[in-house]
Structure formats: structure tokens, C-alpha cells
Amino acid sequence: MQAEQPQSNISKRPRVLVFDSGVGGLSICREIIARTANIQLDYLSDNAAFPYGEKTAEQLIDRASRVLLSACKQLNPDIVVIACNTASTVVLPHLRTQLSMPIVGVVPAIKTAAALCKSNTFALLATPGTVSRDYTQQLINEHAENHKIIRVGSSELVKHIEAHIHGQPIDSNYLLTVVKQLTEQVDGDKIDTVVLGCTHFPLISEYFKAIKPNWQWIDSGLAIAERVNNLLTMTDAIKKTAQETSHANTAHQLWLTQPNDQQSTLDSYIASYLSDGSFSASQILTID
């Protein structure tokens, strides 16, 4: 469906658009909702093009730009969050030339891992695209040059989590094999910290913590939520609106780019994961 054109942002609560190819960005949504009051949050899953982690840089720029430009035209957000490490490492520079509102990207928490790591060896678990991108290497050069980083890229793990969200059980044996891919590499026995470099992965972090409770499993969710909150409070009109709507009920919206045969299962998962019933039933957003 074509989204209704919203009223002027001065007369409504601040609107945040969170974007991903699947539903991994829900991990970012939960952090934002927990730390930012009085916002309207739109979560857009480009499920018609899932997964992004297997696409070339050119394909990502073309698809993600087209979807986000269309979504911003319809939803008129105050802030856009690209809740996908793969897309953020490629698409951000292009989008910032096309859109006037602040755009927040999600990148692997390399700097945090380097600060927390005690053994001087940590792992990056992400998609193949994120693991191999020049931008990721730049983060490592800037913040972890003297650390040993063990990298594993897995599109299968992303698909496994997406299937779980749509009703399939988690295969604990499969997760054990993922962890073994880390520990069996050179210096894998020295790992004490793992960067979850895909927003899908924090959705099942409790399973990983059960396998390796002595490791630190970290992601970018908290940092992104704090960045969004800071950007909102920097805007006088948004601060004024937040004060005026402090007692209003909050209803967030999930948008998909194509129908999903398991939409009711997805809606139930979101209600359980966010625990506050704040999301309305998913709808389809027509992309120009």
C-alpha cells in the first residue's frame, strides 16, 4: 500500500525510520525504543531483496537507495537508521547526497571490542560482505591495529535466524558449528570477545552466550540508540514535540516490500521480542 502522507513534523512526535533487508534490525529497534521516549518508529524490511549480505556493492547501492528514497518520500522521517552492517558500509555516502535528514549507519563494534578484549584476540562474526569490505578493514586499522581479529562471514546464519523468526526452531548443533569456525582458526583458543557484526545475530545472542558464557558477545545496538537519542534532542522542534506528546500512546509500524506468507508469525515474534505490544500489524509499502 501507499503510505499516507504525514502531517508536518512540528505537529507530531518525532519519526524514526529503521531499515534492513530482513528483520535483523529489530535488535536495533528494541534498543531505540527502550532509550528514546515519544517517537513514532517505522521499521522497513526490504524482504523482497533479502538477503543483502550476498549482493555486490553496485547492487546494494542501487536497491537500498531506491527503496529508502521511496520510503522517505512516503513516510517523511526525521531520522533514518540503516540497521544493516552490510548496507551501511556501502550505501551511506551515496544516500547522504540524496537525503537531507540525519542518516545513522550501523557498523561492526570493532572499537568497543578492542577496548574490552583482554587477550588481544577477538572475533568478527558477520556476513561475507561485511567481513570483506574495505570499510571494515579501515575500522580495524583505526581501532584494533595491534589486535588479532578472527573473521567469519556467514549468510547461512542470517537465513537460519530469519527462518527462526518466521517460526522455525533454532538448531543448536548448527550454532555449535558456527562457534567452531571461530575456535578452529589460528589463535581461536585465545578469543574472549566476539563482535556480532550483523543485526540479525543479537536476536539469538542468548544461544551464543549459552555455548560460550566466558566470551563477551557485543553489538552496536546501544551505541546506535544513544546516537539517535542525541540527534533527536539536538532539534528544538523535536524536543518541544516530545514534551507535548509525553502522555500519548505510542504505536510503531512494520513495513514490508512484498507480502509474507507468514506475516502473522512475524507479527507475533515482534510482539514477543519487543514485549510492549507497540507495533501494529505489518503492512506493505509500495516502492516507486
C-alpha positions in Angstrom: 0.0 0.0 0.0 1.0 3.6 -0.4 1.6 5.2 3.0 -0.5 8.2 3.9 1.4 11.4 3.7 2.1 12.5 7.3 1.4 15.9 8.7 4.1 18.4 9.4 6.8 17.1 11.7 6.2 20.1 14.0 2.8 18.8 15.0 3.6 15.1 15.5 6.0 13.1 17.5 9.5 12.5 16.0 9.5 9.8 13.4 12.4 7.4 13.1 12.7 5.1 10.1 14.8 1.9 10.7 15.7 -0.1 7.6 17.1 -3.5 6.9 16.7 -6.3 4.2 15.3 -8.8 6.7 14.1 -8.4 10.3 17.6 -8.3 12.0 17.2 -4.6 12.5 14.6 -5.4 15.2 17.6 -5.7 17.6 18.3 -2.0 16.9 14.6 -1.1 17.2 14.4 -2.6 20.7 17.4 -0.5 21.9 16.0 2.7 20.3 12.5 2.1 21.8 14.0 1.4 25.3 16.1 4.6 25.3 14.1 7.1 23.3 10.7 8.2 24.5 7.8 9.7 22.5 8.8 8.7 19.0 7.0 7.0 16.1 9.2 4.2 14.8 8.7 2.8 11.3 10.6 -0.4 10.6 11.0 -1.2 6.9 12.1 -4.7 5.9 13.1 -5.0 2.3 12.1 -8.6 2.3 11.7 -8.6 -1.5 15.5 -8.3 -1.8 16.6 -10.4 1.2 19.4 -11.1 1.9 21.7 -8.0 1.3 24.8 -9.9 2.5 25.2 -11.7 -0.8 24.9 -8.7 -3.1 27.6 -6.7 -4.8 28.3 -3.2 -3.8 26.7 -1.9 -7.0 23.5 -4.0 -6.4 23.3 -2.7 -2.8 23.7 0.9 -3.8 21.0 0.6 -6.5 18.5 -1.4 -4.4 18.9 0.2 -1.0 18.9 3.7 -2.4 15.8 3.2 -4.4 13.9 1.7 -1.5 15.0 4.3 1.0 14.3 7.3 -1.2 10.8 6.0 -1.9 10.2 5.2 1.8 11.4 8.7 2.9 9.1 10.4 0.3 6.1 8.5 1.7 6.9 8.4 5.5 8.8 11.7 5.9 11.1 10.6 8.8 13.1 12.9 10.9 16.0 10.4 11.1 16.9 7.3 9.1 18.8 4.3 10.6 20.3 1.8 8.2 20.2 -1.2 10.6 22.3 -3.3 8.3 26.0 -3.5 8.6 26.4 -4.7 5.0 24.4 -1.8 3.6 25.9 0.8 5.9 29.4 0.0 4.8 28.5 0.6 1.2 25.4 2.8 0.8 25.8 5.6 3.4 28.0 8.0 1.4 25.6 7.9 -1.6 22.4 8.3 0.5 23.8 11.3 2.3 24.0 13.1 -1.0 20.3 12.3 -1.7 18.6 12.9 1.7 18.6 15.9 3.9 17.7 14.3 7.3 20.3 12.7 9.5 21.2 9.1 8.5 22.7 6.8 11.1 24.6 3.7 9.9 25.4 0.5 11.8 28.9 -0.7 11.6 30.7 -3.5 13.5 31.7 -2.6 17.1 35.4 -3.0 16.4 36.4 -0.1 18.6 34.4 -1.4 21.5 35.8 -4.9 21.1 39.3 -3.6 21.1 38.7 -1.8 24.3 37.0 -4.7 26.1 39.2 -7.5 24.8 41.7 -8.9 27.4 43.6 -11.4 25.3 44.4 -9.2 22.4 42.4 -11.6 20.2 38.7 -11.1 19.2 36.4 -12.4 16.5 34.2 -10.7 14.0 31.1 -12.7 13.1 29.2 -11.0 10.2 28.0 -11.5 6.7 30.6 -12.3 4.0 30.1 -8.8 2.6 30.8 -7.0 5.9 33.8 -9.2 6.7 35.5 -8.4 3.4 34.6 -4.7 2.9 37.3 -2.1 2.8 35.4 -0.1 5.4 35.6 -2.9 7.9 39.3 -3.1 7.4 39.5 0.7 7.9 37.8 0.3 11.2 40.3 -2.4 12.2 43.2 -0.3 11.1 42.0 2.7 13.1 40.9 1.0 16.3 42.4 -2.5 16.5 45.6 -2.4 14.6 47.5 -4.3 17.3 44.9 -6.9 17.8 44.4 -10.3 16.2 40.9 -10.4 14.6 39.5 -13.7 13.5 36.8 -13.2 10.9 33.9 -15.5 9.9 31.3 -14.5 7.3 28.1 -16.4 7.2 25.0 -15.8 5.1 23.6 -19.2 6.2 23.5 -17.9 9.8 21.4 -14.9 8.7 19.0 -17.2 6.9 18.8 -19.5 9.8 17.8 -16.7 12.2 15.3 -15.3 9.6 13.7 -18.7 9.5 13.6 -18.9 13.3 11.8 -15.5 13.4 9.3 -16.9 11.0 8.5 -19.9 13.2 11.4 -22.4 12.7 13.3 -23.8 15.7 16.9 -22.9 16.3 19.3 -25.7 15.5 21.8 -25.7 18.5 24.1 -28.1 16.7 24.4 -25.7 13.8 25.3 -22.9 16.2 28.0 -25.1 17.7 29.5 -25.4 14.2 29.5 -21.7 13.8 31.4 -21.2 17.1 33.8 -24.0 16.0 34.5 -21.9 12.8 35.9 -19.3 15.2 37.8 -21.5 17.6 39.4 -23.7 15.0 41.2 -20.9 13.3 44.7 -19.9 14.3 44.7 -18.3 17.7 41.0 -19.2 18.0 41.6 -20.6 21.5 42.6 -17.0 22.6 39.2 -15.4 21.7 37.5 -13.7 24.6 35.3 -11.3 22.7 33.0 -11.6 19.6 31.6 -8.8 17.6 28.2 -9.6 16.3 28.6 -7.7 13.1 25.1 -8.4 11.6 22.0 -7.0 13.2 20.3 -10.5 13.0 22.8 -12.0 15.3 21.9 -10.2 18.6 18.4 -11.7 18.1 19.8 -15.0 19.3 22.7 -13.8 21.4 21.4 -15.8 24.4 22.1 -19.0 22.4 25.7 -18.0 21.8 26.2 -17.0 25.4 25.0 -20.4 26.5 27.6 -22.0 24.2 30.4 -19.7 25.3 29.4 -17.9 28.5 33.0 -16.8 29.2 33.1 -14.8 26.0 31.9 -11.2 25.6 29.3 -11.0 22.8 28.9 -7.4 21.7 27.0 -5.5 19.1 26.2 -1.9 18.1 22.6 -1.6 19.3 23.2 0.5 22.4 25.6 2.9 20.6 23.1 3.4 17.8 20.2 4.1 20.2 22.3 6.7 22.0 23.2 8.3 18.7 19.5 8.5 17.7 18.5 9.9 21.1 21.2 12.6 20.9 20.2 13.6 17.4 16.6 14.0 18.4 17.3 16.0 21.5 19.5 18.4 19.4 16.5 19.6 17.5 14.4 22.2 19.3 11.2 21.4 17.4 11.6 17.7 18.2 12.3 18.5 21.9 9.2 20.6 22.0 7.1 17.9 20.4 8.4 15.3 22.7 7.3 17.3 25.7 3.8 18.0 24.2 3.2 14.3 23.5 4.7 12.8 26.7 1.4 11.2 27.6 0.4 10.0 24.2 0.1 6.3 23.3 2.9 5.1 21.0 2.2 2.9 18.0 5.0 1.8 15.8 4.7 0.3 12.3 6.3 -2.6 10.4 6.5 -2.2 6.7 7.4 -5.0 4.1 8.3 -4.6 0.4 6.4 -7.8 -0.6 3.7 -9.9 1.0 4.9 -12.5 3.5 3.1 -15.9 3.8 4.0 -15.9 7.5 3.1 -12.4 8.4 1.0 -13.4 11.4 4.0 -15.4 12.8 6.3 -12.5 12.2 3.9 -10.1 13.9 3.7 -12.5 16.9 7.5 -12.7 17.1 7.8 -8.9 17.1 5.2 -8.6 19.9 7.2 -11.1 22.0 10.6 -9.7 21.2 9.7 -6.1 22.0 7.5 -7.1 24.9 5.4 -4.0 24.9 2.9 -4.6 22.1 3.8 -1.3 20.5 3.9 -2.5 16.8 0.9 -2.5 14.7 0.3 -5.4 12.2 2.7 -5.4 9.3 1.8 -3.6 6.1 3.2 -3.5 2.5 5.0 -0.3 1.4 4.8 0.3 -2.3 8.3 1.2 -3.7 8.4 3.6 -6.6 
